[in-house]
């Protein structure tokens, strides 16, 4: 069945995610909080799924409590550093804007389905991607996260389409491709060389966002 919409993941897909930069800054945040980096990283990862469907500040404060950090100034400085890093890292891929515009020019609907913490909607709204997608579904806003089929079904419903009429493009994190398939979408892995794709993916792949145009032509 010919797709009528293309939906995208955000981090690692429309926007490059700099893993090495985050690892360095994770250490810097731990230093601000006065805790060993490995302990901060452990607790940060432990709160990951909860953070995706709640507020970033609440998550950061939970992590700090679990580490015994209760100095308000240190917590505020650590959170500010985390927000600053995310803002600096929020750089759309070079072909993201042109690809989205071309999809619209060809009559396709577009959507965003992303797992993210609560600063992401504002960063997205300030970026060159703002206004280029017909539907934006942020996990932190809707209380759902990939790979739950409900988040894909929600995006499709907002597009006014059956999930079977939607493509989903993602870097493969959080089992998002399997989730998209489970919801009835055709899933495509973006493998640009700077992500961490799943080892067991058996399905269509592209190496650049612009190649999605060849999948629908």
Backbone as a printed PyTorch tensor [residue, N CA C, xyz], in Angstrom:
tensor([[[ 0.8430, -1.1870,  0.0000],
         [ 0.0000,  0.0000,  0.0000],
         [ 0.8850,  1.2450,  0.0000]],

        [[ 0.6000,  2.1780, -0.8670],
         [ 1.4110,  3.3900, -0.9800],
         [ 1.2460,  4.2660,  0.2500]],

        [[ 2.3470,  4.6680,  0.8970],
         [ 2.2180,  5.5090,  2.0930],
         [ 1.7170,  6.9020,  1.7480]],

        [[ 1.0490,  7.4970,  2.7020],
         [ 0.5750,  8.8690,  2.5450],
         [ 1.2370,  9.8140,  3.5360]],

        [[ 2.0000,  9.2400,  4.4650],
         [ 2.7010, 10.0630,  5.4570],
         [ 4.0310,  9.4280,  5.8150]],

        [[ 4.9760, 10.2670,  6.1960],
         [ 6.2700,  9.8060,  6.6750],
         [ 6.4740, 10.3950,  8.0650]],

        [[ 6.7140,  9.5340,  9.0430],
         [ 6.9560,  9.9830, 10.4100],
         [ 8.4120,  9.7340, 10.7690]],

        [[ 8.9190, 10.5630, 11.6600],
         [10.3420, 10.5280, 11.9900],
         [10.5720, 10.5280, 13.4920]],

        [[11.6400,  9.8680, 13.9010],
         [12.2080, 10.0170, 15.2310],
         [12.9440, 11.3630, 15.2520]],

        [[13.2950, 11.8360, 16.4430],
         [14.0090, 13.1120, 16.5570],
         [15.5070, 12.9140, 16.7560]],

        [[15.9180, 12.6190, 18.0210],
         [17.3430, 12.4780, 18.3090],
         [17.9470, 11.2800, 17.5600]],

        [[19.0330, 11.5350, 16.8590],
         [19.6890, 10.4880, 16.0820],
         [19.1350, 10.3710, 14.6790]],

        [[18.0060, 11.0180, 14.4380],
         [17.3530, 10.9110, 13.1330],
         [17.2620, 12.2910, 12.4760]],

        [[16.3010, 13.0950, 12.8640],
         [16.2420, 14.4580, 12.3270],
         [17.3590, 15.3240, 12.8910]],

        [[17.7560, 15.0240, 14.1160],
         [18.8040, 15.7810, 14.8040],
         [19.9280, 14.8280, 15.1960]],

        [[21.1420, 15.1880, 14.8540],
         [22.3020, 14.3730, 15.2220],
         [22.4700, 14.3550, 16.7310]],

        [[22.7960, 13.1740, 17.2880],
         [23.0710, 13.0760, 18.7220],
         [24.5500, 12.7890, 18.9170]],

        [[25.2200, 13.6810, 19.6260],
         [26.6640, 13.5670, 19.8530],
         [26.9110, 12.7950, 21.1490]],

        [[27.0810, 11.4860, 21.0470],
         [27.2730, 10.6390, 22.2240],
         [28.5370, 11.0110, 22.9960]],

        [[29.6050, 11.3010, 22.2670],
         [30.8700, 11.6220, 22.9360],
         [30.7590, 12.9440, 23.6960]],

        [[30.0830, 13.9130, 23.1060],
         [29.8950, 15.1950, 23.7910],
         [29.0830, 14.9950, 25.0710]],

        [[28.0030, 14.2110, 24.9840],
         [27.1970, 13.9960, 26.1780],
         [27.9920, 13.2740, 27.2610]],

        [[28.8460, 12.3290, 26.8830],
         [29.6310, 11.6000, 27.8780],
         [30.5710, 12.5500, 28.6150]],

        [[31.1530, 13.4860, 27.8720],
         [32.0300, 14.4730, 28.5150],
         [31.2360, 15.3610, 29.4680]],

        [[30.0670, 15.7940, 29.0170],
         [29.2800, 16.7020, 29.8400],
         [28.6680, 15.9800, 31.0370]],

        [[28.3930, 14.6950, 30.8820],
         [27.9070, 13.9030, 32.0080],
         [28.9160, 13.9570, 33.1450]],

        [[30.1810, 13.8590, 32.8010],
         [31.2370, 13.9580, 33.8060],
         [31.2570, 15.3460, 34.4320]],

        [[31.0560, 16.3810, 33.6090],
         [31.0480, 17.7560, 34.1220],
         [29.8860, 17.9740, 35.0860]],

        [[28.7210, 17.4180, 34.7570],
         [27.5520, 17.5570, 35.6350],
         [27.8190, 16.8550, 36.9570]],

        [[28.4090, 15.6650, 36.8900],
         [28.7310, 14.9260, 38.1180],
         [29.6770, 15.7340, 39.0010]],

        [[30.6320, 16.4140, 38.3920],
         [31.5720, 17.2340, 39.1590],
         [30.8470, 18.3870, 39.8420]],

        [[29.8920, 19.0110, 39.1390],
         [29.1130, 20.0960, 39.7310],
         [28.3300, 19.5900, 40.9310]],

        [[27.8120, 18.3660, 40.8200],
         [27.0240, 17.7810, 41.9080],
         [27.8900, 17.2050, 43.0210]],

        [[29.1820, 17.0270, 42.7420],
         [30.0850, 16.4890, 43.7470],
         [29.9600, 14.9930, 43.9370]],

        [[29.6430, 14.2700, 42.8520],
         [29.5110, 12.8130, 42.9360],
         [30.3700, 12.1690, 41.8580]],

        [[30.7550, 10.9100, 42.0200],
         [31.5290, 10.2130, 40.9950],
         [30.7240, 10.1050, 39.6980]],

        [[31.3460, 10.3310, 38.5550],
         [30.6440, 10.2670, 37.2750],
         [29.9180,  8.9440, 37.0380]],

        [[30.5330,  7.8340, 37.4350],
         [29.9030,  6.5400, 37.1860],
         [28.6180,  6.3820, 38.0050]],

        [[28.5700,  6.9970, 39.1760],
         [27.3590,  6.9130, 39.9920],
         [26.2510,  7.7840, 39.4150]],

        [[26.6110,  8.9820, 38.9370],
         [25.6110,  9.8370, 38.3080],
         [25.0590,  9.1710, 37.0470]],

        [[25.9530,  8.6060, 36.2350],
         [25.5170,  7.9470, 35.0080],
         [24.5880,  6.7780, 35.3180]],

        [[24.9080,  6.0060, 36.3330],
         [24.0700,  4.8670, 36.7090],
         [22.6700,  5.3200, 37.0800]],

        [[22.5580,  6.3400, 37.9190],
         [21.2440,  6.8080, 38.3570],
         [20.5050,  7.5440, 37.2430]],

        [[21.2350,  8.2290, 36.3960],
         [20.6310,  8.9250, 35.2540],
         [19.9830,  7.9170, 34.3090]],

        [[20.6840,  6.8390, 34.0450],
         [20.1400,  5.7960, 33.1790],
         [18.9650,  5.0860, 33.8590]],

        [[19.0380,  4.9030, 35.1420],
         [17.9800,  4.2100, 35.8740],
         [16.6570,  4.9740, 35.7740]],

        [[16.7220,  6.2910, 35.6930],
         [15.5070,  7.1140, 35.6400],
         [15.0500,  7.3950, 34.2080]],

        [[15.7310,  6.7880, 33.2410],
         [15.4990,  7.1240, 31.8290],
         [14.0430,  6.9720, 31.4090]],

        [[13.4500,  5.8120, 31.5990],
         [12.0930,  5.5760, 31.1190],
         [11.0810,  6.4850, 31.8110]],

        [[11.2810,  6.7290, 33.0840],
         [10.3780,  7.6270, 33.8070],
         [10.5350,  9.0630, 33.3030]],

        [[11.7870,  9.4430, 32.9920],
         [12.0570, 10.8010, 32.5190],
         [11.3670, 11.0840, 31.1880]],

        [[11.2260, 10.0870, 30.3540],
         [10.6340, 10.2740, 29.0310],
         [ 9.1610, 10.6480, 29.0790]],

        [[ 8.4970, 10.3590, 30.1860],
         [ 7.0630, 10.6360, 30.2700],
         [ 6.7400, 11.5700, 31.4360]],

        [[ 7.7460, 12.3470, 31.8630],
         [ 7.5160, 13.2660, 32.9690],
         [ 8.3150, 14.5430, 32.7340]],

        [[ 8.5840, 15.2640, 33.7950],
         [ 9.2760, 16.5430, 33.7070],
         [10.7740, 16.3710, 33.9650]],

        [[11.5910, 17.0540, 33.1830],
         [13.0430, 16.9250, 33.3040],
         [13.5280, 17.3400, 34.6900]],

        [[13.0360, 18.4510, 35.1950],
         [13.4720, 18.9050, 36.5150],
         [13.1530, 17.8570, 37.5830]],

        [[11.9550, 17.2870, 37.5190],
         [11.5880, 16.2540, 38.4820],
         [12.5360, 15.0680, 38.3910]],

        [[12.8840, 14.6960, 37.1630],
         [13.8100, 13.5800, 36.9670],
         [15.1830, 13.9140, 37.5370]],

        [[15.6600, 15.1070, 37.2470],
         [16.9930, 15.5010, 37.7260],
         [17.0290, 15.5170, 39.2550]],

        [[15.9660, 16.0190, 39.8500],
         [15.9060, 16.0580, 41.3100],
         [15.8090, 14.6530, 41.9060]],

        [[15.0990, 13.7500, 41.2350],
         [15.0390, 12.3590, 41.7060],
         [16.4300, 11.7340, 41.6910]],

        [[17.1520, 11.9690, 40.6080],
         [18.5070, 11.4190, 40.4920],
         [19.3940, 11.9720, 41.6020]],

        [[19.2810, 13.2660, 41.8480],
         [20.0940, 13.8830, 42.8950],
         [19.7530, 13.3180, 44.2640]],

        [[18.4680, 13.1330, 44.5430],
         [18.0740, 12.5540, 45.8360],
         [18.6450, 11.1530, 46.0070]],

        [[18.6180, 10.3790, 44.9300],
         [19.1370,  9.0090, 45.0180],
         [20.6330,  8.9940, 45.2850]],

        [[21.3130, 10.0990, 44.9410],
         [22.7550, 10.1990, 45.1520],
         [23.0960, 10.9500, 46.4330]],

        [[22.0630, 11.3870, 47.1380],
         [22.2960, 12.1050, 48.3800],
         [22.6930, 13.5530, 48.1840]],

        [[22.4270, 14.1040, 47.0100],
         [22.7450, 15.5050, 46.7290],
         [21.5290, 16.3510, 47.0820]],

        [[21.6810, 17.2680, 48.0140],
         [20.5500, 18.0930, 48.4370],
         [20.8490, 19.5860, 48.4390]],

        [[22.0100, 19.9780, 47.9260],
         [22.3370, 21.4000, 47.8480],
         [21.6090, 22.0120, 46.6600]],

        [[20.7100, 22.9450, 46.9360],
         [19.8750, 23.5290, 45.8810],
         [20.7160, 24.1870, 44.7910]],

        [[21.7850, 24.8610, 45.2050],
         [22.6210, 25.5400, 44.2180],
         [23.2870, 24.5730, 43.2640]],

        [[23.8090, 23.4630, 43.7830],
         [24.4650, 22.4690, 42.9430],
         [23.4680, 21.8210, 41.9880]],

        [[22.2640, 21.5240, 42.5040],
         [21.2370, 20.9090, 41.6590],
         [20.8520, 21.8450, 40.5240]],

        [[20.6780, 23.1270, 40.8440],
         [20.3030, 24.0980, 39.8190],
         [21.4050, 24.2560, 38.7830]],

        [[22.6490, 24.2960, 39.2410],
         [23.7860, 24.4370, 38.3110],
         [23.9050, 23.1970, 37.4220]],

        [[23.6990, 22.0180, 37.9980],
         [23.7820, 20.7920, 37.2060],
         [22.6980, 20.7190, 36.1580]],

        [[21.4880, 21.0980, 36.5390],
         [20.3800, 21.0880, 35.5920],
         [20.5980, 22.1180, 34.4910]],

        [[21.1000, 23.2740, 34.8420],
         [21.3770, 24.3050, 33.8440],
         [22.4220, 23.8360, 32.8380]],

        [[23.4450, 23.1320, 33.3420],
         [24.4870, 22.6140, 32.4590],
         [23.9060, 21.5880, 31.5100]],

        [[23.0390, 20.7300, 32.0220],
         [22.4090, 19.7170, 31.1750],
         [21.5790, 20.3780, 30.0740]],

        [[20.8100, 21.4270, 30.4330],
         [19.9780, 22.1160, 29.4480],
         [20.8240, 22.8390, 28.4070]],

        [[21.9240, 23.4150, 28.8530],
         [22.8170, 24.1140, 27.9360],
         [23.4170, 23.1490, 26.9190]],

        [[23.8100, 21.9850, 27.3910],
         [24.3940, 20.9770, 26.5010],
         [23.3740, 20.5300, 25.4580]],

        [[22.1510, 20.2500, 25.9000],
         [21.1190, 19.8030, 24.9620],
         [20.8470, 20.8680, 23.9050]],

        [[20.8190, 22.1210, 24.3190],
         [20.5720, 23.2050, 23.3690],
         [21.6910, 23.2810, 22.3320]],

        [[22.9210, 23.1540, 22.7890],
         [24.0540, 23.2200, 21.8620],
         [24.0840, 22.0200, 20.9230]],

        [[23.6160, 20.8710, 21.4060],
         [23.6310, 19.6570, 20.5950],
         [22.4630, 19.5850, 19.6090]],

        [[21.4660, 20.4230, 19.7890],
         [20.2640, 20.3420, 18.9650],
         [20.5250, 20.9800, 17.5950]],

        [[21.1570, 20.2120, 16.7320],
         [21.5030, 20.6780, 15.3860],
         [20.8940, 19.7120, 14.3690]],

        [[19.8870, 20.1480, 13.6160],
         [19.2740, 19.2620, 12.6250],
         [20.2940, 18.7770, 11.5950]],

        [[20.0780, 17.5680, 11.1230],
         [20.9350, 17.0440, 10.0640],
         [20.8220, 17.9410,  8.8310]],

        [[21.8740, 17.9700,  8.0420],
         [21.9600, 18.9470,  6.9610],
         [20.8740, 18.7910,  5.9070]],

        [[20.3210, 17.5790,  5.7710],
         [19.2750, 17.3800,  4.7720],
         [17.8850, 17.2410,  5.3910]],

        [[17.7570, 17.5380,  6.6820],
         [16.4600, 17.3700,  7.3460],
         [15.4230, 18.3500,  6.8230]],

        [[15.7610, 19.6270,  6.7910],
         [14.7960, 20.6500,  6.3700],
         [14.3960, 20.4630,  4.9120]],

        [[15.3650, 20.2380,  4.0480],
         [15.0410, 20.0870,  2.6290],
         [14.2070, 18.8390,  2.3730]],

        [[14.4670, 17.7770,  3.1180],
         [13.6950, 16.5440,  2.9490],
         [12.2470, 16.7540,  3.3670]],

        [[12.0370, 17.3990,  4.5020],
         [10.6700, 17.6470,  4.9690],
         [ 9.9170, 18.5550,  4.0020]],

        [[10.5690, 19.5550,  3.5070],
         [ 9.9150, 20.4620,  2.5550],
         [ 9.5670, 19.7460,  1.2590]],

        [[10.4490, 18.8710,  0.8100],
         [10.1870, 18.1460, -0.4280],
         [ 9.0410, 17.1570, -0.2510]],

        [[ 8.9600, 16.5250,  0.9060],
         [ 7.8340, 15.6250,  1.1720],
         [ 6.5130, 16.3840,  1.0810]],

        [[ 6.4700, 17.5650,  1.6660],
         [ 5.2530, 18.3750,  1.5780],
         [ 4.9680, 18.7780,  0.1430]],

        [[ 6.0050, 19.1330, -0.5850],
         [ 5.8270, 19.5340, -1.9750],
         [ 5.2470, 18.4050, -2.8140]],

        [[ 5.5480, 17.1750, -2.4310],
         [ 5.0280, 16.0120, -3.1580],
         [ 3.6740, 15.5420, -2.6130]],

        [[ 3.1560, 16.2550, -1.6370],
         [ 1.8210, 15.9430, -1.1420],
         [ 1.7500, 14.9710,  0.0190]],

        [[ 2.8870, 14.6860,  0.6590],
         [ 2.8930, 13.7630,  1.7910],
         [ 2.7400, 14.5160,  3.1070]],

        [[ 2.0540, 13.8940,  4.0400],
         [ 2.0020, 14.3960,  5.3980],
         [ 3.2650, 13.9540,  6.1320]],

        [[ 3.6230, 14.6930,  7.1700],
         [ 4.8120, 14.3390,  7.9440],
         [ 4.4930, 14.4030,  9.4300]],

        [[ 5.2020, 13.5860, 10.2050],
         [ 4.9720, 13.5600, 11.6370],
         [ 6.2430, 13.2970, 12.4060]],

        [[ 6.2250, 13.6750, 13.6760],
         [ 7.3210, 13.4280, 14.5990],
         [ 6.8100, 12.5150, 15.7000]],

        [[ 7.5400, 11.4310, 15.9750],
         [ 7.2240, 10.5260, 17.0760],
         [ 8.5180, 10.3270, 17.8500]],

        [[ 8.6360, 10.9770, 18.9860],
         [ 9.9260, 10.9620, 19.6560],
         [ 9.8440, 10.6870, 21.1490]],

        [[10.7930,  9.8970, 21.6280],
         [11.0540,  9.7700, 23.0550],
         [11.9850, 10.9140, 23.4380]],

        [[11.5940, 11.6970, 24.4230],
         [12.4210, 12.8410, 24.7890],
         [12.0300, 13.3450, 26.1650]],

        [[12.9270, 14.1080, 26.7710],
         [12.6070, 14.7670, 28.0280],
         [12.0130, 16.1400, 27.7380]],

        [[11.5460, 16.8060, 28.7760],
         [10.6090, 17.9160, 28.5910],
         [11.2000, 19.1980, 28.0300]],

        [[12.5230, 19.2730, 27.8620],
         [13.0810, 20.4650, 27.2270],
         [13.0030, 20.3920, 25.7060]],

        [[12.7900, 19.1940, 25.1630],
         [12.8460, 18.9990, 23.7140],
         [11.7990, 19.7860, 22.9230]],

        [[10.5300, 19.8510, 23.3610],
         [ 9.5590, 20.6140, 22.5690],
         [ 9.9700, 22.0640, 22.3410]],

        [[10.5230, 22.7090, 23.3640],
         [10.9500, 24.0940, 23.2020],
         [12.1410, 24.1910, 22.2530]],

        [[13.1020, 23.2900, 22.3850],
         [14.2510, 23.2880, 21.4880],
         [13.8090, 23.0730, 20.0510]],

        [[12.8600, 22.1540, 19.8770],
         [12.3350, 21.8910, 18.5390],
         [11.6730, 23.1490, 17.9720]],

        [[10.8920, 23.8100, 18.8090],
         [10.1800, 24.9920, 18.3580],
         [11.0770, 26.1590, 17.9940]],

        [[12.2890, 26.1650, 18.5360],
         [13.2500, 27.2290, 18.2440],
         [14.1580, 26.8850, 17.0670]],

        [[14.0580, 25.6720, 16.5610],
         [14.9740, 25.2040, 15.5230],
         [14.4100, 25.4430, 14.1210]],

        [[15.2230, 25.1340, 13.1280],
         [14.7860, 25.2700, 11.7350],
         [13.7530, 24.2190, 11.3460]],

        [[13.5090, 23.2440, 12.2250],
         [12.5040, 22.2190, 11.9560],
         [11.0970, 22.6850, 12.3260]],

        [[10.9960, 23.7600, 13.0750],
         [ 9.7050, 24.2390, 13.5700],
         [ 8.7460, 24.5090, 12.4160]],

        [[ 7.5360, 23.9780, 12.5380],
         [ 6.5040, 24.2250, 11.5430],
         [ 6.5850, 23.3570, 10.3030]],

        [[ 7.5640, 22.4430, 10.2490],
         [ 7.7480, 21.6280,  9.0510],
         [ 7.0850, 20.2580,  9.1560]],

        [[ 6.5150, 19.9290, 10.3120],
         [ 5.8400, 18.6440, 10.4720],
         [ 4.3660, 18.8810, 10.7920]],

        [[ 3.5190, 18.0640, 10.2060],
         [ 2.0830, 18.2350, 10.4070],
         [ 1.6440, 17.8210, 11.8040]],

        [[ 2.3500, 16.8550, 12.3710],
         [ 2.0110, 16.3440, 13.6920],
         [ 3.3000, 16.1750, 14.4930]],

        [[ 3.2720, 16.6070, 15.7570],
         [ 4.4240, 16.4590, 16.6420],
         [ 3.9800, 15.7170, 17.8970]],

        [[ 4.5210, 14.5330, 18.1060],
         [ 4.1690, 13.7300, 19.2850],
         [ 5.4330, 13.5330, 20.1200]],

        [[ 5.4870, 14.2420, 21.2460],
         [ 6.6070, 14.1530, 22.1850],
         [ 6.1950, 13.2560, 23.3520]],

        [[ 7.0030, 12.2770, 23.6670],
         [ 6.6570, 11.3410, 24.7550],
         [ 6.4050, 12.0780, 26.0670]],

        [[ 7.2140, 13.0990, 26.3570],
         [ 7.0900, 13.8260, 27.6140],
         [ 5.7720, 14.5780, 27.7200]],

        [[ 5.1730, 14.8860, 26.5750],
         [ 3.9200, 15.6470, 26.5550],
         [ 2.6890, 14.7540, 26.5800]],

        [[ 2.7850, 13.5780, 25.9530],
         [ 1.6040, 12.7140, 25.8310],
         [ 1.5850, 11.5760, 26.8400]],

        [[ 2.6860, 11.3920, 27.5860],
         [ 2.7210, 10.3340, 28.5940],
         [ 2.8210,  8.9380, 28.0160]],

        [[ 3.2940,  8.8390, 26.7910],
         [ 3.5120,  7.5560, 26.1200],
         [ 4.9260,  7.5590, 25.5670]],

        [[ 5.5280,  6.3750, 25.4400],
         [ 6.8710,  6.3210, 24.8820],
         [ 7.0110,  5.1080, 23.9610]],

        [[ 7.8840,  5.2560, 23.0020],
         [ 8.2180,  4.1220, 22.1430],
         [ 8.9450,  3.0640, 22.9670]],

        [[ 8.6830,  1.7810, 22.7240],
         [ 7.9870,  1.1930, 21.5710],
         [ 6.4990,  0.9010, 21.7900]],

        [[ 5.8510,  1.5190, 22.7670],
         [ 4.4220,  1.3230, 22.9910],
         [ 3.6550,  1.6580, 21.7090]],

        [[ 2.8930,  0.7140, 21.2100],
         [ 2.1890,  0.9430, 19.9440],
         [ 1.2410,  2.1320, 20.0290]],

        [[ 0.8090,  2.4770, 21.2430],
         [-0.1580,  3.5640, 21.3980],
         [ 0.3970,  4.9010, 20.9270]],

        [[ 1.7100,  5.1080, 21.0500],
         [ 2.2620,  6.3930, 20.6400],
         [ 2.2680,  6.5160, 19.1100]],

        [[ 2.4740,  5.4070, 18.4210],
         [ 2.4140,  5.4130, 16.9580],
         [ 0.9680,  5.5790, 16.4930]],

        [[ 0.0620,  4.9000, 17.1590],
         [-1.3530,  5.0080, 16.8090],
         [-1.8660,  6.4230, 17.0490]],

        [[-1.3640,  7.0640, 18.0940],
         [-1.7540,  8.4450, 18.3600],
         [-1.3070,  9.3620, 17.2280]],

        [[-0.0670,  9.2070, 16.7880],
         [ 0.4370, 10.0380, 15.6910],
         [-0.3690,  9.8120, 14.4220]],

        [[-0.6410,  8.5490, 14.1240],
         [-1.4210,  8.2390, 12.9170],
         [-2.8210,  8.8460, 13.0140]],

        [[-3.4280,  8.7420, 14.1860],
         [-4.7650,  9.3050, 14.3700],
         [-4.7470, 10.8140, 14.1730]],

        [[-3.7100, 11.4760, 14.6730],
         [-3.6150, 12.9200, 14.4970],
         [-3.3890, 13.2930, 13.0360]],

        [[-2.7590, 12.4010, 12.2950],
         [-2.5860, 12.6060, 10.8550],
         [-3.8570, 12.2660, 10.0770]],

        [[-4.7960, 11.6090, 10.7530],
         [-6.0320, 11.2030, 10.0980],
         [-5.8670,  9.9970,  9.2050]],

        [[-4.9040,  9.1380,  9.5370],
         [-4.5760,  8.0010,  8.6910],
         [-4.5230,  6.7090,  9.4980]],

        [[-4.7180,  5.5940,  8.8060],
         [-4.4250,  4.2990,  9.3770],
         [-2.9050,  4.1650,  9.4870]],

        [[-2.3730,  3.5420, 10.5440],
         [-0.9230,  3.3780, 10.6580],
         [-0.2920,  2.7000,  9.4400]],

        [[-1.0620,  1.8490,  8.7760],
         [-0.5290,  1.1640,  7.6090],
         [-0.2060,  2.0840,  6.4460]],

        [[-0.6630,  3.3240,  6.5200],
         [-0.3820,  4.2950,  5.4720],
         [ 0.7840,  5.2150,  5.8460]],

        [[ 1.5030,  4.8500,  6.9050],
         [ 2.6080,  5.6910,  7.3990],
         [ 3.9350,  4.9360,  7.3640]],

        [[ 4.9750,  5.6250,  6.9590],
         [ 6.3430,  5.1530,  7.1440],
         [ 6.8600,  5.7050,  8.4600]],

        [[ 7.7800,  4.9790,  9.0840],
         [ 8.4730,  5.4990, 10.2540],
         [ 9.9630,  5.3850, 10.0050]],

        [[10.6780,  6.4990, 10.1730],
         [12.1230,  6.5410,  9.9740],
         [12.7910,  6.8040, 11.3100]],

        [[13.7380,  5.9530, 11.7120],
         [14.4170,  6.1580, 12.9840],
         [15.7750,  5.4970, 13.0280]],

        [[16.5690,  5.8850, 14.0250],
         [17.9120,  5.3150, 14.1700],
         [17.8950,  3.9860, 14.9020]],

        [[16.7220,  3.5670, 15.4030],
         [16.5850,  2.2450, 15.9900],
         [16.6910,  2.1710, 17.4970]],

        [[16.8930,  3.2960, 18.1740],
         [16.9900,  3.2660, 19.6290],
         [15.6320,  2.9650, 20.2490]],

        [[15.6510,  2.4850, 21.4850],
         [14.4330,  2.2060, 22.2520],
         [13.4830,  1.2270, 21.5520]],

        [[14.0140,  0.3500, 20.6990],
         [13.1850, -0.6250, 19.9700],
         [12.0710,  0.0590, 19.1750]],

        [[12.3680,  1.2660, 18.7130],
         [11.3510,  2.0560, 18.0330],
         [10.9120,  1.4610, 16.6950]],

        [[11.8140,  0.7780, 16.0160],
         [11.4530,  0.1980, 14.7180],
         [10.4960, -0.9710, 14.8950]],

        [[10.7760, -1.8020, 15.8980],
         [ 9.8740, -2.9130, 16.1810],
         [ 8.5160, -2.3900, 16.6450]],

        [[ 8.5290, -1.3220, 17.4190],
         [ 7.2780, -0.7220, 17.8610],
         [ 6.4500, -0.2000, 16.7070]],

        [[ 7.1200,  0.4500, 15.7580],
         [ 6.4150,  0.9650, 14.5840],
         [ 5.8010, -0.1760, 13.7800]],

        [[ 6.5770, -1.2210, 13.5920],
         [ 6.0500, -2.3890, 12.8750],
         [ 4.8470, -2.9790, 13.5920]],

        [[ 4.9540, -3.0760, 14.9150],
         [ 3.8720, -3.6480, 15.6960],
         [ 2.5920, -2.8420, 15.5950]],

        [[ 2.7390, -1.5440, 15.3520],
         [ 1.5720, -0.6760, 15.2090],
         [ 1.0250, -0.6710, 13.7800]],

        [[ 1.7350, -1.3380, 12.8730],
         [ 1.2610, -1.4220, 11.4990],
         [ 1.9800, -0.5260, 10.5100]],

        [[ 2.9510,  0.2520, 10.9860],
         [ 3.7100,  1.1210, 10.0880],
         [ 4.8460,  0.3510,  9.4210]],

        [[ 5.2730,  0.8350,  8.2870],
         [ 6.4820,  0.3090,  7.6660],
         [ 7.6630,  1.0340,  8.2870]],

        [[ 8.6020,  0.3020,  8.8640],
         [ 9.7270,  0.9000,  9.5730],
         [10.9910,  0.8590,  8.7240]],

        [[11.7360,  1.9550,  8.7580],
         [12.9770,  2.0770,  7.9950],
         [14.0780,  2.5770,  8.9220]],

        [[15.2010,  1.8970,  8.9370],
         [16.3380,  2.2880,  9.7630],
         [17.1720,  3.3520,  9.0570]],

        [[17.4580,  4.4350,  9.7610],
         [18.4320,  5.4100,  9.2920],
         [19.7860,  5.0140,  9.8730]],

        [[20.7320,  4.7020,  8.9820],
         [22.0780,  4.2830,  9.4160],
         [23.0970,  5.2490,  8.8030]],

        [[23.2620,  6.4290,  9.4120],
         [24.1440,  7.4400,  8.8360],
         [25.6130,  7.2920,  9.2080]],

        [[25.9190,  6.3690, 10.1180],
         [27.3080,  6.1520, 10.5060],
         [27.7020,  6.8260, 11.8020]],

        [[26.7830,  7.5940, 12.4090],
         [27.1010,  8.2530, 13.6690],
         [26.0990,  7.8910, 14.7710]],

        [[25.3550,  6.7980, 14.5650],
         [24.3760,  6.3480, 15.5450],
         [24.7600,  4.9660, 16.0540]],

        [[23.8870,  4.3940, 16.8660],
         [24.1320,  3.0580, 17.4160],
         [22.9630,  2.1520, 17.0380]],

        [[22.9230,  1.7130, 15.7860],
         [21.7790,  0.9230, 15.3150],
         [21.7380, -0.4540, 15.9570]],

        [[20.5550, -1.0460, 16.0320],
         [20.4330, -2.3940, 16.6130],
         [21.1290, -3.4210, 15.7270]],

        [[21.7500, -4.4030, 16.3680],
         [22.4900, -5.4240, 15.6210],
         [21.5760, -6.3870, 14.8760]],

        [[20.3400, -6.5350, 15.3540],
         [19.4610, -7.5640, 14.8020],
         [18.4090, -7.0200, 13.8450]],

        [[18.5830, -5.7880, 13.3530],
         [17.5810, -5.2370, 12.4490],
         [17.6310, -5.9330, 11.0950]],

        [[16.4840, -6.3840, 10.6540],
         [16.3430, -7.0050,  9.3340],
         [15.2030, -6.2990,  8.6160]],

        [[15.5520, -5.2860,  7.8900],
         [14.5270, -4.5020,  7.2110],
         [15.1810, -3.4250,  6.3650]],

        [[14.3830, -2.5820,  5.7360],
         [14.9310, -1.5390,  4.8620],
         [15.7720, -0.5320,  5.6390]],

        [[16.7890, -0.0050,  4.9580],
         [17.6830,  0.9730,  5.5660],
         [17.9840,  2.0900,  4.5790]],

        [[18.2710,  3.2650,  5.1310],
         [18.8020,  4.3680,  4.3450],
         [19.9780,  4.9480,  5.1210]],

        [[20.8590,  5.6580,  4.4320],
         [22.0160,  6.2510,  5.0990],
         [21.8970,  7.7650,  5.2300]],

        [[20.9560,  8.3630,  4.4820],
         [20.7110,  9.8030,  4.5780],
         [19.2080, 10.0320,  4.5610]],

        [[18.7660, 11.0610,  5.2560],
         [17.3320, 11.3610,  5.3040],
         [16.7560, 11.5770,  3.9210]],

        [[17.5100, 12.2260,  3.0390],
         [16.9950, 12.5120,  1.7040],
         [16.6290, 11.2570,  0.9340]],

        [[17.2050, 10.1200,  1.3160],
         [16.9110,  8.8820,  0.5990],
         [15.4920,  8.3970,  0.8440]],

        [[14.8080,  8.9630,  1.8340],
         [13.4030,  8.5770,  2.0400],
         [12.5860,  8.9130,  0.7960]],

        [[13.0380,  9.8930,  0.0510],
         [12.3020, 10.2910, -1.1520],
         [12.3370,  9.1960, -2.2050]],

        [[13.3740,  8.3590, -2.1750],
         [13.4460,  7.2590, -3.1380],
         [12.5380,  6.1020, -2.7190]],

        [[12.1900,  6.0500, -1.4430],
         [11.3130,  4.9710, -0.9520],
         [ 9.8670,  5.1910, -1.3450]],

        [[ 9.4900,  6.4250, -1.6100],
         [ 8.1040,  6.7500, -1.8970],
         [ 7.8770,  7.1490, -3.3460]],

        [[ 8.9430,  7.1800, -4.1320],
         [ 8.7880,  7.6120, -5.5230],
         [ 8.2730,  6.4700, -6.3970]]])
